[in-house]
Each structure stands twice: as C-alpha cells, then as structure tokens.
Amino acid sequence: MRILLRLVTTALGVAAAAWFFDGIAFTGGPKQGWAEVEHNLVPLLLVAAILGIITSFVKPLLTFLSIPLIILTLGLFLLVINAAVLMLTGALADGLGIPFRVDGFWTAVGGAIVITLVTWVVDGAFGEPDDRR
C-alpha cells in the first residue's frame, strides 16, 4: 500500500511541475481538459515510477559522492542532485518511448522543488501515520 501511495504522490508532484513549467511536459496528444488527463495518465504513472526507482537507487549514490559539496554549500547542492535526477528521468523516459521531456537545468531545478513540495504536502495530508511515536 505504501508503494502505491508513494507512486500517486510522486505522480501528483510531476503533474504539478508539468503544469507550472513549460519546459516540463508530456508531448503529443490533446493539451486541454479531461482529454489531456486521459491521454497522459499512463505516461504520468510511468514517469513517477521511473523517478521513484532513480530516487531509490541513483540519488543515494550521488548524495554520498557529493557530501563535500553538500557541506560546502550548506545543503544547497541537494537541489542540483534533485535536478539531475529529474533530468535523468526525462532522458530515460524519452529512451523508453514515454512522451515526457525536461528542457534545461533551471527548469529541472524548479520542477524538483515543485515535486518535492507537492509530495511533502500530499504525503503529510494523506500518508500513513508514523508508528514510531
């Protein structure tokens, strides 16, 4: 259940980032209304799954290798890592034939911030309660 909830929250974050930034988009198909949602639902869930897998396996390695830069920049380098993960997701999605693109580094930084904020809010509102208390 937790994996499904994480997939949905990540998909909502990616959808919000695509809505906020023109450089993050699902290409092809209709561009407005319910038809756009129906056309992009499966690609959105696939992109969220790819992002989740990359975040689980690649991001910890990048974070570990970047510890000196993270310390030097007081944690701001984590934004660069998050942007790189989002750009890698776009590249993998394109390679797999999923119509998703991320144009440019600064768009990826903004998209990473939006995805992080949306997943944080949605997970806080609808996530499972913390049993460690």
Contacts in CASP RR format, 6 or more apart in sequence:
PFRMAT RR
TARGET T0000
AUTHOR 0000-0000-0000
METHOD contacts of the structure
MODEL  1
MRILLRLVTTALGVAAAAWFFDGIAFTGGPKQGWAEVEHNLVPLLLVAAI
LGIITSFVKPLLTFLSIPLIILTLGLFLLVINAAVLMLTGALADGLGIPF
RVDGFWTAVGGAIVITLVTWVVDGAFGEPDDRR
1 128 0 8 1.000
2 128 0 8 1.000
5 123 0 8 1.000
5 126 0 8 1.000
5 127 0 8 1.000
5 128 0 8 1.000
6 52 0 8 1.000
6 123 0 8 1.000
7 45 0 8 1.000
7 48 0 8 1.000
7 49 0 8 1.000
7 52 0 8 1.000
8 48 0 8 1.000
8 122 0 8 1.000
9 118 0 8 1.000
9 119 0 8 1.000
9 122 0 8 1.000
9 123 0 8 1.000
9 126 0 8 1.000
9 127 0 8 1.000
10 48 0 8 1.000
10 51 0 8 1.000
10 52 0 8 1.000
10 115 0 8 1.000
10 119 0 8 1.000
11 44 0 8 1.000
11 45 0 8 1.000
11 47 0 8 1.000
11 48 0 8 1.000
12 118 0 8 1.000
12 119 0 8 1.000
12 122 0 8 1.000
13 114 0 8 1.000
13 115 0 8 1.000
13 118 0 8 1.000
13 119 0 8 1.000
13 122 0 8 1.000
14 24 0 8 1.000
14 44 0 8 1.000
14 47 0 8 1.000
14 48 0 8 1.000
14 51 0 8 1.000
14 115 0 8 1.000
15 44 0 8 1.000
16 114 0 8 1.000
16 115 0 8 1.000
16 118 0 8 1.000
17 24 0 8 1.000
17 86 0 8 1.000
17 110 0 8 1.000
17 111 0 8 1.000
17 112 0 8 1.000
17 114 0 8 1.000
17 115 0 8 1.000
17 118 0 8 1.000
18 24 0 8 1.000
18 25 0 8 1.000
18 26 0 8 1.000
20 110 0 8 1.000
20 111 0 8 1.000
20 114 0 8 1.000
21 107 0 8 1.000
21 110 0 8 1.000
21 111 0 8 1.000
21 114 0 8 1.000
22 107 0 8 1.000
23 101 0 8 1.000
23 102 0 8 1.000
23 103 0 8 1.000
23 104 0 8 1.000
23 107 0 8 1.000
24 86 0 8 1.000
24 101 0 8 1.000
24 102 0 8 1.000
24 103 0 8 1.000
24 107 0 8 1.000
24 108 0 8 1.000
24 111 0 8 1.000
25 100 0 8 1.000
25 101 0 8 1.000
26 39 0 8 1.000
26 40 0 8 1.000
26 43 0 8 1.000
26 44 0 8 1.000
26 99 0 8 1.000
26 100 0 8 1.000
27 99 0 8 1.000
27 100 0 8 1.000
27 101 0 8 1.000
28 39 0 8 1.000
28 99 0 8 1.000
29 35 0 8 1.000
29 36 0 8 1.000
29 39 0 8 1.000
29 40 0 8 1.000
30 36 0 8 1.000
30 39 0 8 1.000
43 93 0 8 1.000
43 98 0 8 1.000
43 99 0 8 1.000
43 100 0 8 1.000
46 93 0 8 1.000
46 96 0 8 1.000
46 98 0 8 1.000
47 89 0 8 1.000
47 90 0 8 1.000
47 93 0 8 1.000
47 98 0 8 1.000
47 100 0 8 1.000
50 89 0 8 1.000
50 90 0 8 1.000
50 92 0 8 1.000
50 93 0 8 1.000
50 96 0 8 1.000
50 98 0 8 1.000
51 85 0 8 1.000
51 86 0 8 1.000
51 89 0 8 1.000
51 115 0 8 1.000
54 85 0 8 1.000
54 88 0 8 1.000
54 89 0 8 1.000
54 92 0 8 1.000
55 85 0 8 1.000
58 85 0 8 1.000
58 88 0 8 1.000
59 81 0 8 1.000
59 82 0 8 1.000
59 85 0 8 1.000
62 81 0 8 1.000
62 84 0 8 1.000
62 85 0 8 1.000
63 70 0 8 1.000
63 78 0 8 1.000
63 81 0 8 1.000
66 77 0 8 1.000
66 81 0 8 1.000
69 77 0 8 1.000
70 77 0 8 1.000
70 78 0 8 1.000
79 109 0 8 1.000
79 112 0 8 1.000
79 113 0 8 1.000
80 109 0 8 1.000
82 109 0 8 1.000
82 112 0 8 1.000
82 113 0 8 1.000
82 115 0 8 1.000
82 116 0 8 1.000
83 105 0 8 1.000
83 108 0 8 1.000
83 109 0 8 1.000
83 110 0 8 1.000
83 111 0 8 1.000
83 112 0 8 1.000
84 108 0 8 1.000
85 112 0 8 1.000
86 102 0 8 1.000
86 108 0 8 1.000
86 111 0 8 1.000
86 112 0 8 1.000
86 115 0 8 1.000
87 102 0 8 1.000
87 104 0 8 1.000
87 105 0 8 1.000
87 108 0 8 1.000
89 100 0 8 1.000
89 102 0 8 1.000
90 100 0 8 1.000
90 101 0 8 1.000
90 102 0 8 1.000
93 99 0 8 1.000
93 100 0 8 1.000
93 101 0 8 1.000
94 100 0 8 1.000
94 101 0 8 1.000
102 108 0 8 1.000
END
